[in-house]
Amino acid sequence: MRQRLIFSAIITIFLSGNIAVLGQCPIPPASITTTISTNNSGTYSLTSNQSLLISGGNFTGKINSVSGSAVIYISPGATFAPTVLGNFLGKIINCGTAILPSFTIGGPSVGIENYNKWTFTGTIGSNEKSYWINGISSKMIFQQSVSMNNVTFTNKGSAKFHGFFTMNAGVNSLVNEDSIIAESINLNSSLNNSGILNSTVGSITLNGVSNTYNNCIIKSNDSFNFSGTDTLINSGTLMLHENNSGVLKFQAKAFKNKSIGFVQGPNFENNGTSVLGSGNFRFTGNTRNQGQFGSDGLGINFYDVSLNSPGIFDVQNIQPHSSVTKISIAKIDTTFFPSTCSNVLKNEVCGQATPITFSSTSPICVGGQSQIVIKGLEAGRKIQAYIGNDSLSSVLTGTGGNLVISLSTYQLKIGYNKITFRLKTAKCGDIYLADSNNIIVNAPPQINLSVIGDTVCQGFPAQVKILQSGTSVNYELFEGAVAISPVTMGN
């Protein structure tokens, strides 16, 4: 008896490929103690493990106390605007609109999480440890100056201070992937900046106790002072307003400029810092060096526009290394965007507003072919598919219609293949899209026919065992053109 096995599977997966990831808001707590769904001006106190859900309406009442394990959750569309927030030791998660009066962080487990819009109208007392999260595309607005202590602040949205922003005492950490704007900025903290850090009136002072990183833009309207006890590593742009009289001043352990790093302003002063690396410095006013400059020999270019003498600086009490050059270079303008900025910021600056969707044929069998269909790519936009860091397609240009990428199994491996996508832009470089697409390639099935007994007789049971069945592959046994078994799906 000759038997044959026929199997096939076509499943289409649809994924959304929005460039900016909105609405990362976590779900409400599993257990809700009190729910407010309409306008409310009551008075509440939350004890241990209690939770208050503002699911709708406008809350304008009083919160007398929030214990260390209690949670206030504001849903999309709801407004939380208490007149009193007292004895605050818990957590607030905002997915709607939050407007908070003055309050004090009273315990070490306080959490502030914002995923939409949050306005602080008063002062914030923060001697205890707390963590702050401002989510992607979210907004935090501080209507007056703020001084934070013992804070871990992760910013992936817009944080604007109408006054100064200070991270003062204790162990502080600031991670910025989008924009922080204040009249002046004073950070006694670690800093990892891959967004925009901008003082609009005064100066920026960094007094970090560990390595400080600038991968995007630090911009000061007046002066910049780095006096930390470790190293500032610059892969982005560090600039002062050239029309003012500000001074960019180093008086720390070390400043290391990467090859793509650019530092510019009116006046420069190095008071004992070891300046290392490469890249470019450009200044238009008085320049002064009293520290080791370029001693690692990697070739810093320092261009003093106003200097006519043979030296590198107007005043050089310590001679720079011989590898330091003074080649004329144009200034960086305000539209310049370093390629090392965060993907979050690249999305905002260079991403497209309309969503992109992907669909693909999966699973497929060895020797088969899959297609990825890209919908919604704006005309002129460029996109490329990847597996890891290996390109899977050429760079495709959007036409306003659908784009198709055809893939053969020789480009894929047996099992799961995670396909990612990058927008290609001239200003921002590659933008990594958040969504990915899994294409499954099933291995050829191994088939073993076994029977019970020595002889197969009519009506006698027999079994076909398929070793290493393919995911979501349908199997059916045929004799000639006649099906002799039910359809069975592999797993």
Secondary structure, 3 states (H helix, E strand, C coil): CCCEEEEECCCEEEEECCCCCCCCCCCCCCCCCEEECCCECCEEEECCCCEEEECCCEECCEEEEECCCCEEEECCCCEECCCEECCECCEEEECCEEEECCEEECCCCEEEEECCEEEECCCEECCCCEEEEECCCCEEEECCCEEECCEEEEECCEEEECCEEEECCCCCEEEECCEEEECEEEECCEEEECCEEEECCCCEEECCCCCEEECCEEEECCCEEECCCCEEEECCEEEECCCCCCEEEECCCEEEECCCCEEEECEEEECCCEEEECCEEEECCCEEECCCECCCCCCCEEEECCCCCCCCCCEECCCCCCCCECCCCCCCCCCCCCCCCCHHHHHHHHCCCCCCEEEEECCEECCCEEEEEEECCCCCCEEEEEECCEECCCCEECCCCCEEEEEEHHHCCCEEEEEEEEEEECCCEEEEEEEEEEEEEECCCEEEEEECCCCCCCCCCEEEEEECCCCCCEEEEEECCEECCCCEECC
